[in-house]
Amino acid sequence: MTEDTERPGTAIVPTERHTTVQPDGSVEGYRAGRTLPVRVELARQLRRRRTRLSLGFLVVLPVLLLIAFQVGSGSQGGRSLADTASSSGLNFAVFTLFASTNFLLVVVVALFFGDTVASEASWSSLKYLLAAPVPRSRLLRRKAVVSAILSGVGLLLLTAVALGVGLLWYGGGDLLTPTGEALPFPVGVASLAVAAAYLAVHLTWIAGLSLWLGVNTDAPLGAVGGAVLVSILSQILDQITALGDLRAYLPTHYATAYSYLLSSDVDWTSMARGAFSGLAYATVFTALAIWRFRRKDITS
């Protein structure tokens, strides 16, 4: 046993620590730029079940479409994308991308962007993240960046797996277009890559809308469903020819403008307008999301 050498009547006085408070209210050593790194938020999102299921479904979809084409016994004598999907691996990949544009990819992007803030609010963990302390603008920016990464990975997975499955099953022939042209394989691959890049830019409008809805509610399904509902409504209105030139202002009007790539003489006008439309809507919705999130009460 060791004998206690402390003399009776003496007291240990704790050393007082002085914390320097900066003019902005932060303590010494605090750096807002070091809070919530992208890798940390990305790891958090990758551990979520909805992320794994969404990315997994995008990988499985081309296989399901391949099975559908093999099981189906209908004649394919036309020139539509569905009719020529089994003519080559490139055609199969283009059809998969085209079939996913107006709904599946919209749902995936809306899920990643609309759920990222709303889910934290529904779990009551948003206020603890901000108490880290993570500045609100930085938290929203980091979550948007990670959502963009996941959306981009999802689009890349869908395109790459569809092309791989198509090449494995149908071979690497020319890309047959609905107009009857045959684009060489290298040109077809380049067209497919540009189409995917165009979609990544155009779908920014649904990303901005979902982010804005997500900071306005603590119900993730409400934010995701609201964004998808707006997309469906826009597509319905786009079918009304009586609206005339007003349809060009709908966010989904140029969703499939990349179809002009399926020609030897590419018309870039519609894709340029579609990219501008998507970015313009995304800018407005993102600005609204930032404005709302900075003023939102997250303590309740």
N, C-alpha and C positions, 0 to 999 in steps of 0.2 A: 504494500500500500504506500502511496505517496502522501506525505504530510502537507496539508494546506498551509502555505506560508503567509496567507493574507492575514494581517493583523486585525484584531477586533476593533470595530469603530471606524474603519476606513471604508470608503465607498469608491466604486469604480465610476468615474465620470466619463460618459461617452463623448467621443470627439465629435463636435458639431461640424457638419458638412455644409458648406455654403454653395448654393446653386446659383449660377449667374443666369439671369433672365435677359434675353435679347430684346431689342426694341419691338420686334414683331410678336412678342409674347412667348416665343419658344425658349427652351433651355439650352445651355451650352452643350455642344456636341450633337444637337439634333440637326439632321439634314433631310429636308422634305424630299429631295431627289433620290434618297436611298430607300424610301419606304415602298413597300409592295413591288418588288421587281417583277418583270414580266415572267421570268422563269417560275417564280413562286405561284403567281396566279394561273399560269399555264398548267402547272402540276396539279393545282387544286381542281381545275376544270377537267383535266384528263382523268382524275379519279372519280368523277361523277358518272353515274350510270347512264344518264341521258346522252352524255358525250360519246361514250363507247357504243351505245345502241345506234345513235345517229350515224356515226362513221361506219359502223359495221353494216348497217342497212345499205349505205351507198356502195359498199364493196359487194354485197350480195345481189343487189339489183340487176347488174348485167348478167349474172348467172341465171336469175329468174327469167329474164327476157329471153335468154338463149334457150332455156327449157320450153318457154312458151312457143317459140318459133319451131322447135323440134316436134313438139306435141301437136301443134296446129297442122291441119291438113288442107287449109284453104289454098287456092291458086294465087300466085303472085305474078301477075302478068302486067301490072301497071308500072308507073314511074314514080310513085310517091316514095317518101323515105321509108315507109313501112314495107312497101313492095320490094324495094332494093336492099333492105337491111341485111339479107342473107347472101348478097352477091359478093361481099368482101368484108374483111375485118374493119376497114375504114368506114364502110357504109353502116355496119353494125354500131360502131362507136358514135357516129353522127346521129343515128336514130336514137340511141340511148340518151344522148345529150339533149336532143330535141324533145323527146318524150318527158324529160325531167324538168324542163325549163319553167313551165308555167305554174307548176304546183310543188313538186318535190323539193327542188332547190330553194324555192320561196319559203317552204316550211322549215327547212334546215337552217337557212340564214336567220329567219325570224326566231327560231328556237335559240340559237346561240346568242343573238343580240337582245332579244326580248326577255330572256330568262335570267341573264347574268346578274342584273341588279335586283329585279323583282323577287328572285328566289332568296337573295340575301335578306331582303326586307321581310319576306314571309317567315324566314327562320329567326327573325329578330337578331341576326348577326351583323347587319349593316352598320348599326351604331357602334358595335365593338371594333369593326374594321376602321371606322373613322376615328375612334378613340385611340388608335395605335400610336401616334395620330397620323393618319394618311389624309392629305388634303383632298377635298372633294373632287376638284378638277382632275387631280392625278389619279384618284381611284377610278373615276369614270373613264379616263383616258386609257388606263391600263386594262380595264375590263373590255373596252371597245377593241383595243389592239389584240388581245387574246381571242376575242370572238371573231375578229377578222382572220386571224391565223387559222383557227379551227374551220371557219367557212371555206377559206382557201384550200386547206388540206382536204376537206370533203369534196370540193369541186375537182381537185387534182386526182383524188382517189377514184372518183366516179369515171372520169375521162380515161385515166390510165388503165384501170381494170377493164373497162369496156373495150378499149383498144386491144389489150392483151388477150382477153377472152375471144374477141372477134378474130384476131390474127391466128390464134391457136385453132379455132374451129373452121373459119371460112378462108383463111389464107390472106396473103398480102397483095391482093389484086388492086386494080385502079379504083378510084372513087367515082362511082356512077352518080351523076346528078339527075334531078327530076327533069331537066331539059334534054336529057339524052347524051350529054357530054361525058367524057371519061377523063378525069384528072389523074395524072401519074401519081404513084405512091408518095414520093417526097412532097409533091405539091399538096396532096391530100392531108398528109400529116401536119404540114405547116398550116393549112386551113383549119384543121381541128384544133391546133394549139391557139390560133388567133381567136377562134370561136369561144374557147374556154376563157381566154383572157378578156374578151369582150363581156362575157357573162359576169365575170368577177367585178368588172367596173360597173356594169349596168345594175347589178343587184345591190349596189350600195344604197339605193333608195330604200329598199326594204330593210336594210341594216339600220339606216338612220331612223326610219319610222318605228321599228321595233325597239330601238334604244330609247326613243322618246316615250313610247307607251310604257316601257319597262320602268322608267323612273317616275311614272305617274301612278303606279299601282303596286301593291304587294301581292298580287295574284299573277304568277307567271303565265298560267294558261290564258288569262285575259289579255296580256300583252302580246303573246304569240298569236292567239286566235284573232285579235283585233287587226294585226298586221296582215295575216292571211286573208281575212275578210275584206280588207281594203283592196288587196291584190285581185281577189275574185271579182269584186264590184267594178274595178277598173277594166278588167277583161270583158265583163258583160257590157259595159258602156262602150267599149271599143268596137263591139259588134254592131252598134246602132249607126248605120251609115248616114242617117238623117243629121247626125251631129257634125258631119262634114270635117272641116279642118280642125275643129275643136278636139277631135280625137288625138291629134298629135301632141296635145298637152297632157294626155293621160300617162301615168308613169309606166304602164305596161305596153304602150303602143309599139315600142321598138324592142320588145323582149326577144323576138326571134329575128332581129335584123341581121344576125350572122348568117342567115340562110343565103344571103347574097354572095357569100364566099364560095358557094357551090356553083361556080361558073368560072370560065376561063377569063372573062372580063368582069372583074369585081367592081361593084358600085359601093364606094365607101361612104356615100352621103348618109344613108340611113343609120349605119353604125356610128358615125360621128355624132349624129343627132341623138341617138340612143345613149351613147356614152355621156354626152353633155346633159341630157335629161336626167339620167341616173345620178350624176354627180351634183346637179343643181338641187334636186329633191333631197339628196343626202345631206348637203350643206345646210339647208333650211331645217330639216328635222334634227340634225345633230346640234345645231345652235339652240334650238328649242329645248333639247334634252339637257344641254349644259346649263342654260338659264334656269330651267326648272329644278335641276338637281342641286344647284347652289343655294336655292331658296327653300328646299323641301325640309319639312320637319321630320327628322328621323329618330327622335328621342322616344316616340310613343310606340 
